[in-house]
Amino acid sequence: MEFGIFDVIRIIGALGFFIFGMKVMSESLQLVAGAGMRRVLGTMTTNRYTGVLTGFLITAILQSSSATTVMTVSFVNAGLISLVESAGVMMGANIGTTITGWLVSLIGFKVKISAYALPIIAVGFPMLFSSKERNKKWGEVLIGFALLFMGLGELKDAVPDIKNNPEVLSFLNEFTDPGLLTRLMFVGVGTLLTVIVQSSSAAMTLTIVLTTQGLPLDIAAAMVLGENIGTTVTAELASLIANVHAKRSARIHSLFNLIGVTWMVIIMPYYLDGLEWFLSLFFSDAASSNNFALAAFHTAFNLTNVLLLIAFVPQLVSLATKSVKSKGDDDEEFKLEYISRGVVSSSEIALAEASKEMSKFGELIKKMSGWLFELSEETKDKKINKLIGKIQKMEILTDELDEQINSFMIKISASSLSEKSSVEMRGMLSISNDLERVADIIFRMARDLERKHKSKIKFNDNQNEQLNKLATLVDEAVEIMLANLNKPTKEVHLAGALEKEQEINKYRSKLRKSDLKAVENKDYDVKAGIVFRDIYNGYEKIGDHLINVTEAILGLGIKDEEDLKELEETN
């Protein structure tokens, strides 16, 4: 049988067809169940055992272990789940991803799904024009499902018939003895294949198709082990620019798969014999087909690996911690790069991490506010310069954070979002904008205090007491804002924040009246009066932006595209 470059291109095209269908179906499912997936991952990962169940369910539903692992890395990165909890999710994802093999093996080759593909598309296509966003996404799910099995049909036709043309695999005669080196070589082939196609499910599907055409089971099983290693690459890539905890989460996934592949490569001949015996007891007819046996091997291996290693999760966490060293406080603290350049599988899921980043952004504002109060009380040049430097450095960082948050939000807004998530996204864009402006105001006030010190301007006791009281009110407003940023939206109430903002405005008006009276009575000089006014006006402006944050959390701020464009233009 002749097998030329055109045949290779045809296989690549068929594989691309299959991956595209899987991508459409998986991403649409993530959008349909986005908020639900976020809640499940956030609430069902109370320990490593529930984490396994969570990882299995999410991966089985989304049909993408990469989506689950990247989502998990993102959640660890944002501090929503712990390393131990993430280990359970990763293990469950490995079991969940085996569902694809069963779908392909049991349905793809038993039922001619491709014959029903066009009717399925006929059902899904009108749903794309529905006024309800959820119906549109379900239409995309159906179309993606149809495309996936049309791609599988093309793949089966494109792969050469090895059984009737054994010369295609004649080079395997050199590997008739399935020794350790042979198994390792095909583990490498499976790893490389998965890295190239960036989908363990697609690589597994291609391997199953090859087994139906005559690829020996032991070689196919070795390739499947390699595909388990290859799938860890996505999570490792997602963690490259994330914080140390996310890197460790991805490393746990890699260690888990590497350890599993290591012991399986050693005992694989005996394991396959035992599996074949077991299948013959319960599935005598199906067990004779290599594609069924391969799907069973994939599930049995991952399930056995989880049962063996779940008790050693603390040790895996410890090993990951030692292999990924912290670079110090800077690596542990907030940096927006956690979300801005990572691999994000779903816009809906990205919002969960982004909301956590907003609360951390708010914590930076709290730090700056504290430094400003210290600066107002400080009299020593060295300490004043140090505080000014810290505030300036943080202000530069907040400018960068706001810019990157804008870019990130605009990027995810380009994809399909539910109406609720769209409002949530715009609200976070507004929050970032307000927090950055608070940082600007604090820096300007710090410069005012620096000018006051250098010019040897003195406030009288009454001025100092008034500013301290106003600063205390603003600090209380910052605490309310932080509490609201860390609460679920349904638990956030405007009343407390609004009451504090009105209290700030009322006291600032009182200060203004007493200030004008003091100027008339010449109680202090003109320069002191100018700095004093700049400071209390600055505090009042901070209060305005803080109430804006709570309003944006509740969706009372930005709701339409014009407001979004206006924010994009001003940043």
Residue, then its C-alpha position, 0 to 999 in steps of 0.5 A: m500500500e502506498f502512503g504518501i505526503f497527501d495521506v499524512i496531510r489528510i490525517i492531520g486535517a482529520l485530526g484538526f477537524f476532530i479537535f475543532g469539534m471538541k474545542v467548540m463543544s468543550e468551550s460552549l459547555q464551559l460557557v453554559a455551565g461556567a458559573g456552576m463550574r466555578r461554584v462546584l470547584g470552589t465548594m466541593t474541594t474541601n479535601r483531596y477526596t472530594g477534590v477527586l470527585t470534583g475533578f472527575l465530574i468537571t472533566a467528564i462534563l467539559q470533556s477536557s482535562s486541560a480545561t480542568t487543570v488550567m482552571t485548577v491552577s488558576f484557582v490555586n493562583a488566586g488563593l481560592i483552593s489549597l495545594v492539597e485540594s488542587a491535587g485531588v482535582m488533578m487526580g480526578a481530572n485524569i480519571g475524567t479524561t478517560i471518558t473520551g476514550w470510552l465515547v470514541s471506542l463504544i459509540g464512535f466505532k459501534v454507531k455511525i454517529s457521522a451519519y447523524a451529524l447533519p441532522i444534529i447540526a440541523v437541530g443546533f443551527p436554529m438555536l444559534f439565532s435564539s434570543k436567549e444566550r443559553n439556547k445559543k450555547w446549547g446550539e454550539v454544543l450540539i454542533g460541536f458534538a456533530l463536528l467531533f464525530m464527523g472528524l472521527g469519521e474522517l480520521k478513521d478513513a484517513v488512517p491506513d488499514i494496517k491489518n490488511n497492509p502489514e507493511v505499513l508497520s513493518f518497522l515495528n518488527e524490530f520491536t517485537d520484543p516488548g522490552l522496557l526500552t521499547r515501551l519507553m520509546f513509545v511513551g516518548v512517542g505518545t508524549l510528543l504527539t500530545v504536545i504537538v496536538q495540545s490535546s490528550s483526548a485527541a491523541m488518545t482518539l488517534t491511538i484508538v483509531l490506530t488500534t482498530q487498524g492493527l496497532p499492537l495493544d502493548i505499543a498503544a498502551a505505552m503511547v497512552l502512558g506518554e499521552n498522560i505525561g504530555t497533558t501535563v504540559t498545558a498546566e505547566l505552561a499556564s503556571l510559568i508566569a503565575n505565582v509560586h503556588a500555581k507553579r507548585s499545583a502544576r508540578i503536583h500534576s506532573l509528578f503524579n503522572l510521572i510517578g504513575v507512568t514510571w511504575m506502569v512502564i515497569i509492570m505493564p506486560y503483567y498489568l495488561d495480562g491481568l486486565e485481559w483476563f478480567l475483561s474476558l470474564f465480564f466482556s467476552d465479546a468486547a474484550s477481543s477488540n483492541n480499542f475496547a481494551l485500550a479504553a479499559f487500560h486508560t481508565a484502569f491505569n488512572l484509577t489505580n494510580v489515584l488509589l495508590l497515590i491519594a494517600f501520599v498527597p501531602q508528600l507530593v505537595s512537599l516534593a512540589t514545594k521543594s522543587v519549586k522554590s519561592k523567590g521571596d515575598d515578591d513571588e508570594e505577593f500580588k502581581l496581576e501577571y497571575i491572570s494576564r498572560g496565563v492560559v485561560s480556558s474559559s472567559e467565565i472561569a477567568l472572572a473568578e480569578a479576576s475577582k480575587e485579583m481585585s480584592k488583592f488590588g484593594e489590599l494594595i490600596k489599604k497599604m498605601s492608605g496606611w503609609l499615608f497616615e504614617l507619613s502625616e505623623e512622621t517628622k524624620d527626613k529619612k523615614i519620610n523619604k522611605l515612605i514617599g518612595k514606598i508610596q511612589k513605587m506602589e503607585i507605579l505598580t497600580d498604574e501597571l496593574d490597571e493597564q493590564i487588567n484593562s487589557f485582560m478584561i477587554k480580551i475576555s470580553a471579545s469572547s462570548l459571555s453571558e449577560k450576567s458575566s458581561v455585567e460582572m466583567r464591566g464592573m471589575l473594569s470599573i473597580s480597577n479604574d477606581l482603585e488606580r485613581v485612589a492610588d493616584i490621589i494618595f500619591r499626590m497627597a503624599r507629595d503635598l505632605e512632602r512639600k509641607h515638610k520641606s517648606k517647614i509648614k506646620f499645622n496647628d493642633n486643630q488641623n491635625e485633629q481634623l485630618n486624623k479624624l477624616a483619615t480614620l473615616v476613610d480607613e473605615a471606608v477602605e475596610i468596608m470596600l475590602a470586605n465587599l470585594n471578598k464577599p459573594t455579590k449576594e452578600v454585599h449591601l450598599a447601605g454600610a458603604l453609602e453611610k460611610e461615604q456620606e459621613i466623609n462628605k459631611y465631615r469634609s463640608k464641616l472642615r471646609k466651613s471651619d477652614l474658610k472661617a480660619v482663613e478669615n481670622k488668619d488663624y494660620d498662614v496661606k501656605a498651610g491653608i493650601v496644603f490643608r485644603d489639598i489634603y482634606n479634598g484628597y480624602e473626600k475624593i478617595g471616599d467617592h471612588l471607594i463607594n464607586v467600587t461597592e456600586a460596581i460590585l453590585g452592578l450599579g456602575i457600568k452596564d452598557e457598551e458606551d460606558l465600557k468604551e469610555l473606560e477603555e479610552t480613558n486608560 
